[in-house]
Amino acid sequence: MSLNGRRNGQVLERVRLWLRWLEPGLGVKRWIALMAGGIFLLSIGVVLIVNFKLPEMLARAEIGAIEMVYIVTGHAISPIVIGVVLFLVGTGIIVYGMRETVGAIVGVFLPRGDPRLVEMILTGLSTLLRGLKKVSTNLTAVVTVFDDGGSSGRLRREQGVLPPGDIRNCLVALAEAEPLLTRLFTHRFKGGELDGHSFGNLFIASMSQVTGDLETALKECSKVLAIRGRVLPTTLRDVTLCAEMSDGTVVEGESSITRAGKTIRRVFLKPDRVPPLRDALEAIAEADLVILGPGSLYTSVVPNLLVYGVVKALRRSHALKVYVCNVMTQHGETRGFRASDHARVLLQQGGRGLFDYVLVNTRRPRNQELLARYAREGGEPVEPDIDAIRALGVRPVAEDVISEEELVRHDPRKIATVLLQLLATVSPEAPRAASPL
């Protein structure tokens, strides 16, 4: 390649990088537009103050806005006074726009004053993603593809595609697209052959067949929804999640495990040695913060650890690793479990070094109607037994992180704040050695 060709390529690359600031979701374009308006007002103010002639286009007009003010006020306000007002207003708008622009950039790259770029690796409920996407676009959600119930299960059996349900939830949670498009992805058909199917599931399944694999399909779906970050499946293999119960029986299928209503001894995959998605392992290796959970313990969080290489990658990671414990127990999985019981199950699966902290909720829900509804379904608040967690060799983080709107679940804003504050307390110069295998 010639020298001029290389220079042109470098210039184009720089232009491309600058244009990325105009991508949806960064929250910068609006403030740039506001500053442009402020500059316009300031310029007119300067023109009036120094008594310059207005541009010819304005001079030809029969009457301008400024002359109108001058006449309406009975000549009480001179053009110079109007100019001073416009100058001050324009200056204020520019300063405000600059502050918000810097805040938007800092919110993406340096949340809570932390000097490092933050990448979040997440499994579990999409509510966590909704909180974290407000402060960073460098998010990677790693989710399981073992669901065999509902719309996802039907698509898996009838079309031979990996179940898209959990992936769809994360895509929607990270979406910055128009609200109507987001609603479209969560819409469920009623009646006919499509009864119960989610449009988002059908779209992802169709895209998988068109592109040839789920990984490529997710990249294209991410563009459609303009998501902040990435969503990756743990593996691209068709796998069945199985559980061995305390009575020795074995149940196959994610949906069947919970319905069995028995005490789970362990869960495993069939086949058992499933290769991981390489991008998922690379994301773990490059992350500053790794978050496990929240989500169904045995059918959502643990299954990710069963994919070959994931536990090894987590234990080798130098990131700050946090397990976000569920706030309510789940019938058929964790009935009677305390917070330490949740953490113990994960440590038994992955060993020491799997995570450093356990985030637990300390506020008991006050909505008695909600508590009664959960009780009828075999659920209750998870007890935050702090001392028992500490005895496991990990550090508890006890905070009020719940919301009681419609369901008792994590509050996206609260949990994002706590996690970023926790990350900010860890010095970037303090090395966290990988645990031995």
PyMOL commands that set and color helices and strands:
alter all, ss='L'
color gray80, all
select helices_A, chain A and resi 3-22+29-49+56-60+65-72+79-109+111-113+127-132+150-159+165-174+179-186+199-211+214-225+254-260+278-286+297-306+310-316+339-350+368-376+386-391+412-424
alter helices_A, ss='H'
color red, helices_A
select strands_A, chain A and resi 120-122+139-143+230-233+240-245+250-252+264-270+289-292+320-324+357-361+395-399+402-403+409-410
alter strands_A, ss='S'
color yellow, strands_A
deselect
rebuild
show_as cartoon
